[in-house]
Amino acid sequence: MGDEGFGRLTRGFVANELDPADPAIVTAEALLDDARRALCRGELRLRCERIGSEDAEEHAWRVWLDPPKSVPLKGIGSLSAWPITRGDGHSRDVLSGLRSGVSVDLGSMPIVDLTRFLAFRMTDENERASELFSTGLIMEGLPAERHVAVLRWVIDSRDAFFRYLRLLLSEFGDPFSSALVAQEGAGDQPWVTAADDAPLLEDMVRALCRGGEQLHAVDQLVTRLDAGSGSGADPVPAEFRVLWDAFRVALQDEDSGHDG
């Protein structure tokens, strides 16, 4: 800091430099803050239930917003909500339902879109202010198979499987290699790493020699993908399963040796 203090970073204070805030807007923003606190503290719950429909695979679950009691939401003119996985194009008007203390239908959706995080958009009754926020709620009826369904949705092809596999086998503490591994471009060479063109087999052998911790993660991945084998094509190539059976035996022998 020089003789002139902070120099251009500061300047003299000028009283009443800014226009005073519009009292009507201040009041509207205060109403929105009160409504947001009421929603976050109102013990709202989400409830999902399986439904039967012609498009059961795509819209097999219906989600409800359940208020335990009426939420007054004084001064609020509009209030919509939607699961954050769906986007605001799937928003539903929830104002009257919450004020009445009745359940609100948030729509039907596939299992991968089920989430306990809900987005809200609201405006005051005079439309002077608006607020957009999200909050996490307790969700009842969430199916146990959702995590597997999300994993199968992310890893939906051979290329996606090998990219994820190379990410698991990449060196810990090496973000540059991990970023390269996660990139697209596996192409017709899924058995080659994106980082150094070394065969994937060598990465697996090195992981085994280092104690097998990364291979345990691979084993969990294959097991979880197998748990959801009833939906969609199998992303795990048959030739990899043959190789992995051998590594799984070696991994078990390694663990037995440590136990002994």
Secondary structure, DSSP 8 states (H G I E B T S, - for coil): -BTTBTGGG-----TT-S----HHHHHHHHHHHHHHHHHHTTT-EEEEEE---TTTTTS-EEEEEE-SS----TTEEEEEEEETTT-GGG-EE-HHHHHHT--EEEEEE-GGG--SEEEEEEEETTSS-EEEEEEE-EEES--TTHHHHHHHHHS-SHHHHHHHHHHHHS-TT-HHHHHHHHSS--TT-TTB-TTT--BHHHHHHHHHHTTSHHHHHHHHHHHHHHHTTTSS---S-HHHHHHHHHHHHHHHHHHHHHH-
